[in-house]
Each structure stands twice: as C-alpha cells, then as structure tokens.
Amino acid sequence: MSVSKELMDILACPKCKGEVELEEDGKGIVCGGCRLRYRVEDGIPIMLIDEAKPLDQ
C-alpha cells in the first residue's frame, strides 16, 4: 500500500516545512532540505521528527 498522490501534495517536512518526496519503493518519504527520511507503514506516513532517520545512514 502506497501513499496517495493527494496526500503527498499536502505533506510537508515537519522540521523545515519544505517539500517532501515519496521514495520509489513507497517505504519512505524524504526531505531533501533536512536530509531526513520518514518511514511509511501500511500507507501511513510517520511524520515525527524524533522517528526520522538521517539520509547519510
């Protein structure tokens, strides 16, 4: 189950309020500005700053 386009259109990074992109596999949402990855579980984005992982890992 992937995140809908309608939801992606309104989502923003909770840290910088910038645009986010869905990963090709649909398992994560990435903020290029903050270099953070938010996971997606069962089509639901987990947009919590404390749960985000740095892209450098």
MMTF fields as JSON, N, C-alpha, C and O atoms, coordinates in Angstrom:
{
  "mmtfVersion": "1.0.0",
  "mmtfProducer": "UNKNOWN",
  "numBonds": 227,
  "numAtoms": 228,
  "numGroups": 57,
  "numChains": 1,
  "numModels": 1,
  "chainsPerModel": [1],
  "groupsPerChain": [57],
  "chainIdList": ["A"],
  "bondAtomList": [4, 2, 8, 6, 12, 10, 16, 14, 20, 18, 24, 22, 28, 26, 32, 30, 36, 34, 40, 38, 44, 42, 48, 46, 52, 50, 56, 54, 60, 58, 64, 62, 68, 66, 72, 70, 76, 74, 80, 78, 84, 82, 88, 86, 92, 90, 96, 94, 100, 98, 104, 102, 108, 106, 112, 110, 116, 114, 120, 118, 124, 122, 128, 126, 132, 130, 136, 134, 140, 138, 144, 142, 148, 146, 152, 150, 156, 154, 160, 158, 164, 162, 168, 166, 172, 170, 176, 174, 180, 178, 184, 182, 188, 186, 192, 190, 196, 194, 200, 198, 204, 202, 208, 206, 212, 210, 216, 214, 220, 218, 224, 222],
  "bondOrderList": [1, 1, 1, 1, 1, 1, 1, 1, 1, 1, 1, 1, 1, 1, 1, 1, 1, 1, 1, 1, 1, 1, 1, 1, 1, 1, 1, 1, 1, 1, 1, 1, 1, 1, 1, 1, 1, 1, 1, 1, 1, 1, 1, 1, 1, 1, 1, 1, 1, 1, 1, 1, 1, 1, 1, 1],
  "groupList": [{"groupName": "MET", "atomNameList": ["N", "CA", "C", "O"], "elementList": ["N", "C", "C", "O"], "formalChargeList": [0, 0, 0, 0], "bondAtomList": [1, 0, 2, 1, 3, 2], "bondOrderList": [1, 1, 2], "singleLetterCode": "M", "chemCompType": "L-PEPTIDE LINKING"}, {"groupName": "SER", "atomNameList": ["N", "CA", "C", "O"], "elementList": ["N", "C", "C", "O"], "formalChargeList": [0, 0, 0, 0], "bondAtomList": [1, 0, 2, 1, 3, 2], "bondOrderList": [1, 1, 2], "singleLetterCode": "S", "chemCompType": "L-PEPTIDE LINKING"}, {"groupName": "VAL", "atomNameList": ["N", "CA", "C", "O"], "elementList": ["N", "C", "C", "O"], "formalChargeList": [0, 0, 0, 0], "bondAtomList": [1, 0, 2, 1, 3, 2], "bondOrderList": [1, 1, 2], "singleLetterCode": "V", "chemCompType": "L-PEPTIDE LINKING"}, {"groupName": "LYS", "atomNameList": ["N", "CA", "C", "O"], "elementList": ["N", "C", "C", "O"], "formalChargeList": [0, 0, 0, 0], "bondAtomList": [1, 0, 2, 1, 3, 2], "bondOrderList": [1, 1, 2], "singleLetterCode": "K", "chemCompType": "L-PEPTIDE LINKING"}, {"groupName": "GLU", "atomNameList": ["N", "CA", "C", "O"], "elementList": ["N", "C", "C", "O"], "formalChargeList": [0, 0, 0, 0], "bondAtomList": [1, 0, 2, 1, 3, 2], "bondOrderList": [1, 1, 2], "singleLetterCode": "E", "chemCompType": "L-PEPTIDE LINKING"}, {"groupName": "LEU", "atomNameList": ["N", "CA", "C", "O"], "elementList": ["N", "C", "C", "O"], "formalChargeList": [0, 0, 0, 0], "bondAtomList": [1, 0, 2, 1, 3, 2], "bondOrderList": [1, 1, 2], "singleLetterCode": "L", "chemCompType": "L-PEPTIDE LINKING"}, {"groupName": "ASP", "atomNameList": ["N", "CA", "C", "O"], "elementList": ["N", "C", "C", "O"], "formalChargeList": [0, 0, 0, 0], "bondAtomList": [1, 0, 2, 1, 3, 2], "bondOrderList": [1, 1, 2], "singleLetterCode": "D", "chemCompType": "L-PEPTIDE LINKING"}, {"groupName": "ILE", "atomNameList": ["N", "CA", "C", "O"], "elementList": ["N", "C", "C", "O"], "formalChargeList": [0, 0, 0, 0], "bondAtomList": [1, 0, 2, 1, 3, 2], "bondOrderList": [1, 1, 2], "singleLetterCode": "I", "chemCompType": "L-PEPTIDE LINKING"}, {"groupName": "ALA", "atomNameList": ["N", "CA", "C", "O"], "elementList": ["N", "C", "C", "O"], "formalChargeList": [0, 0, 0, 0], "bondAtomList": [1, 0, 2, 1, 3, 2], "bondOrderList": [1, 1, 2], "singleLetterCode": "A", "chemCompType": "L-PEPTIDE LINKING"}, {"groupName": "CYS", "atomNameList": ["N", "CA", "C", "O"], "elementList": ["N", "C", "C", "O"], "formalChargeList": [0, 0, 0, 0], "bondAtomList": [1, 0, 2, 1, 3, 2], "bondOrderList": [1, 1, 2], "singleLetterCode": "C", "chemCompType": "L-PEPTIDE LINKING"}, {"groupName": "PRO", "atomNameList": ["N", "CA", "C", "O"], "elementList": ["N", "C", "C", "O"], "formalChargeList": [0, 0, 0, 0], "bondAtomList": [1, 0, 2, 1, 3, 2], "bondOrderList": [1, 1, 2], "singleLetterCode": "P", "chemCompType": "L-PEPTIDE LINKING"}, {"groupName": "GLY", "atomNameList": ["N", "CA", "C", "O"], "elementList": ["N", "C", "C", "O"], "formalChargeList": [0, 0, 0, 0], "bondAtomList": [1, 0, 2, 1, 3, 2], "bondOrderList": [1, 1, 2], "singleLetterCode": "G", "chemCompType": "PEPTIDE LINKING"}, {"groupName": "ARG", "atomNameList": ["N", "CA", "C", "O"], "elementList": ["N", "C", "C", "O"], "formalChargeList": [0, 0, 0, 0], "bondAtomList": [1, 0, 2, 1, 3, 2], "bondOrderList": [1, 1, 2], "singleLetterCode": "R", "chemCompType": "L-PEPTIDE LINKING"}, {"groupName": "TYR", "atomNameList": ["N", "CA", "C", "O"], "elementList": ["N", "C", "C", "O"], "formalChargeList": [0, 0, 0, 0], "bondAtomList": [1, 0, 2, 1, 3, 2], "bondOrderList": [1, 1, 2], "singleLetterCode": "Y", "chemCompType": "L-PEPTIDE LINKING"}, {"groupName": "GLN", "atomNameList": ["N", "CA", "C", "O"], "elementList": ["N", "C", "C", "O"], "formalChargeList": [0, 0, 0, 0], "bondAtomList": [1, 0, 2, 1, 3, 2], "bondOrderList": [1, 1, 2], "singleLetterCode": "Q", "chemCompType": "L-PEPTIDE LINKING"}],
  "groupTypeList": [0, 1, 2, 1, 3, 4, 5, 0, 6, 7, 5, 8, 9, 10, 3, 9, 3, 11, 4, 2, 4, 5, 4, 4, 6, 11, 3, 11, 7, 2, 9, 11, 11, 9, 12, 5, 12, 13, 12, 2, 4, 6, 11, 7, 10, 7, 0, 5, 7, 6, 4, 8, 3, 10, 5, 6, 14],
  "groupIdList": [1, 2, 3, 4, 5, 6, 7, 8, 9, 10, 11, 12, 13, 14, 15, 16, 17, 18, 19, 20, 21, 22, 23, 24, 25, 26, 27, 28, 29, 30, 31, 32, 33, 34, 35, 36, 37, 38, 39, 40, 41, 42, 43, 44, 45, 46, 47, 48, 49, 50, 51, 52, 53, 54, 55, 56, 57],
  "secStructList": [7, 7, 7, 7, 2, 2, 2, 2, 2, 2, 7, 7, 7, 6, 6, 6, 7, 7, 7, 7, 3, 3, 7, 6, 6, 1, 1, 3, 3, 3, 3, 6, 6, 6, 6, 3, 3, 3, 3, 3, 3, 6, 6, 3, 3, 7, 7, 7, 4, 4, 4, 7, 3, 3, 6, 6, 7],
  "xCoordList": [0.849, 0.0, 0.895, 1.798, 0.643, 1.459, 0.673, -0.547, 1.38, 0.765, 0.124, 0.731, -1.09, -1.796, -1.154, -0.525, -1.329, -0.804, -1.441, -0.771, -2.722, -3.421, -2.785, -2.632, -2.416, -1.777, -0.377, 0.019, 0.371, 1.723, 1.69, 2.615, 0.626, 0.512, 0.398, 0.766, -0.105, -0.29, 0.736, 0.818, 1.52, 2.517, 3.696, 4.096, 4.238, 5.451, 6.31, 5.815, 7.587, 8.506, 8.117, 7.977, 7.941, 7.559, 8.685, 8.429, 9.915, 11.046, 11.245, 11.327, 11.323, 11.614, 10.415, 10.478, 9.326, 8.102, 8.32, 7.516, 9.418, 9.733, 9.011, 8.308, 9.205, 8.584, 9.249, 10.442, 8.45, 8.946, 8.617, 7.709, 9.373, 9.158, 9.017, 9.677, 8.155, 7.971, 9.088, 9.383, 9.709, 10.725, 10.079, 8.883, 10.877, 10.344, 9.672, 8.669, 10.218, 9.622, 8.413, 7.744, 8.126, 6.965, 7.115, 6.142, 8.319, 8.527, 9.057, 9.306, 9.232, 9.751, 9.435, 9.173, 9.465, 9.277, 10.53, 10.984, 11.083, 12.376, 12.232, 11.546, 12.904, 13.052, 14.485, 15.428, 14.646, 15.975, 16.66, 17.883, 15.89, 16.461, 17.062, 18.18, 16.336, 16.801, 17.629, 18.296, 17.584, 18.266, 17.736, 18.504, 16.401, 15.753, 14.825, 14.263, 14.675, 13.772, 12.741, 13.087, 11.472, 10.357, 9.794, 9.58, 9.55, 9.067, 7.564, 6.838, 7.131, 5.716, 5.339, 5.982, 4.298, 3.808, 2.365, 1.496, 2.112, 0.765, 0.121, -1.074, 0.934, 0.415, 0.256, -0.255, 0.69, 0.553, 1.934, 2.788, 2.164, 3.453, 3.605, 2.692, 4.758, 5.071, 5.948, 7.174, 5.307, 5.997, 6.363, 5.984, 7.094, 7.556, 9.055, 9.813, 9.484, 10.905, 11.759, 12.829, 11.313, 12.083, 12.225, 13.142, 11.338, 11.353, 12.114, 12.407, 12.434, 13.113, 14.551, 15.185, 15.053, 16.43, 17.201, 16.68, 18.43, 19.251, 19.548, 19.768, 19.553, 19.822, 21.251, 21.533, 22.146, 23.545, 23.794, 24.878, 22.823, 22.996, 22.753, 22.852],
  "yCoordList": [-1.177, 0.0, 1.241, 1.364, 2.131, 3.335, 4.57, 4.527, 5.64, 6.907, 7.519, 7.529, 8.024, 8.587, 9.896, 10.61, 10.188, 11.435, 12.633, 13.637, 12.539, 13.642, 13.956, 15.122, 12.913, 13.119, 13.692, 14.6, 13.184, 13.691, 15.173, 15.917, 15.602, 17.003, 17.95, 19.119, 17.47, 18.354, 18.128, 18.926, 17.051, 16.78, 17.739, 18.141, 18.094, 18.911, 18.35, 17.679, 18.629, 18.199, 18.899, 20.122, 18.146, 18.779, 19.62, 20.46, 19.398, 20.14, 21.489, 22.526, 21.472, 22.709, 23.249, 24.343, 22.481, 22.824, 22.811, 23.361, 22.177, 22.084, 20.928, 20.145, 20.844, 19.781, 18.438, 18.364, 17.386, 16.029, 15.198, 15.529, 14.11, 13.223, 11.795, 11.381, 11.051, 9.64, 8.848, 9.061, 7.932, 7.067, 6.16, 5.878, 5.703, 4.865, 3.605, 3.164, 3.015, 1.786, 2.058, 1.121, 3.339, 3.707, 3.446, 3.548, 3.109, 2.775, 3.934, 3.786, 5.08, 6.228, 7.523, 7.549, 8.601, 9.948, 10.725, 10.675, 11.442, 12.095, 13.611, 14.133, 14.301, 15.754, 16.024, 15.731, 16.579, 16.879, 17.994, 17.99, 18.948, 20.07, 19.646, 20.04, 18.854, 18.39, 17.112, 16.723, 16.458, 15.167, 14.135, 13.392, 14.1, 13.141, 12.238, 12.63, 11.006, 10.019, 9.637, 9.209, 9.798, 9.397, 8.098, 7.987, 7.121, 5.832, 5.874, 6.735, 4.918, 4.746, 3.335, 2.369, 3.213, 1.901, 1.723, 2.514, 0.7, 0.396, 1.6, 1.851, 2.35, 3.501, 4.752, 5.76, 4.703, 5.851, 6.433, 5.749, 7.688, 8.314, 8.594, 9.117, 8.245, 8.525, 9.776, 9.687, 10.938, 12.22, 12.826, 13.955, 12.067, 12.535, 12.791, 11.913, 13.978, 14.33, 13.345, 12.955, 12.941, 12.01, 10.624, 9.883, 10.265, 8.953, 8.968, 7.91, 10.165, 10.287, 9.802, 9.873, 9.307, 8.822, 9.72, 10.073, 10.092, 10.881, 10.067, 8.858, 10.729, 10.05, 9.545, 8.65, 10.085, 9.684, 8.285, 7.735, 7.704, 6.371, 5.298, 4.11],
  "zCoordList": [0.0, 0.0, 0.0, 0.827, -0.909, -1.039, -0.608, -0.445, -0.433, -0.056, -1.296, -2.367, -1.16, -2.31, -2.771, -1.99, -4.054, -4.609, -3.919, -3.678, -3.602, -2.941, -1.583, -1.22, -0.838, 0.46, 0.268, 0.999, -0.693, -0.949, -1.322, -0.996, -2.006, -2.413, -1.227, -1.338, -0.094, 1.064, 2.17, 3.104, 2.079, 3.116, 3.006, 1.913, 4.163, 4.241, 5.359, 6.265, 5.286, 6.336, 7.641, 7.662, 8.722, 9.986, 10.599, 11.461, 10.162, 10.712, 10.015, 10.674, 8.668, 7.931, 7.15, 6.589, 7.115, 6.365, 4.852, 4.099, 4.411, 2.988, 2.31, 2.949, 0.997, 0.211, 0.499, 0.791, 0.409, 0.601, -0.636, -1.398, -0.825, -1.964, -1.476, -0.523, -2.136, -1.838, -2.511, -3.687, -1.762, -2.351, -3.39, -3.319, -4.355, -5.435, -4.92, -5.482, -3.849, -3.31, -2.415, -1.981, -2.134, -1.332, 0.152, 0.9, 0.592, 2.006, 2.823, 4.02, 2.196, 2.916, 2.205, 1.003, 2.976, 2.468, 2.842, 3.985, 1.873, 2.066, 1.961, 1.083, 2.887, 2.811, 2.376, 3.111, 1.186, 0.674, 1.442, 1.575, 1.949, 2.692, 4.016, 4.348, 4.768, 6.085, 5.985, 6.944, 4.819, 4.617, 5.613, 6.224, 5.766, 6.662, 5.876, 4.853, 6.382, 5.79, 6.843, 7.944, 6.489, 7.346, 6.796, 5.589, 7.646, 7.159, 6.875, 7.371, 6.065, 5.726, 6.145, 5.735, 6.961, 7.407, 6.967, 7.335, 6.192, 5.692, 5.014, 5.174, 4.248, 3.528, 4.361, 3.873, 5.625, 6.53, 6.811, 7.375, 6.425, 6.71, 8.208, 8.847, 8.752, 10.161, 10.157, 10.097, 10.222, 10.056, 11.419, 11.729, 12.212, 13.517, 13.434, 13.021, 13.822, 13.731, 14.515, 14.048, 15.686, 16.522, 15.899, 16.252, 14.985, 14.337, 13.009, 12.451, 12.499, 11.212, 11.302, 12.354, 10.174, 10.08, 9.112, 8.053, 9.459, 8.522, 7.261, 7.332, 6.125, 4.851, 4.761, 3.965, 5.542, 5.497, 6.044, 5.848, 6.721, 7.308, 6.276, 6.586]
}
